[in-house]
Amino acid sequence: MSAATLTATETASPDDGRYADGPVLRRGDRGPEVVELQLRLRQLYLYNGDANGNFNGQVEDALRNYQWARGVRSDELGVYGPETRRMLESETREP
């Protein structure tokens, strides 16, 4: 269930599994989920490229730096997996 399908009395929390829902993203992926990733990384001053929805080497490097600094070990470095998504979403605002 995504946050968009929650009723008015429900809220998504970091512990209920809905918070970190989303596709695993990696180099070569494109689309609105990548734009959101770029904008979240930009909020932390890790990415200063265009928010064009293209998961390229610059996005991969920024994500790898974030994961390394935060001690994310369950997701492959440079891949936007569930743990990385949960952590990044917890410390940035939705773009």
Secondary structure, DSSP 8 states (H G I E B T S, - for coil): --GGG--TT----TTSSSTT-S--B-TT-BSHHHHHHHHHHHHTTS--S--SSB--HHHHHHHHHHHHHHT--SS-TT-B-HHHHHHHHHHS---
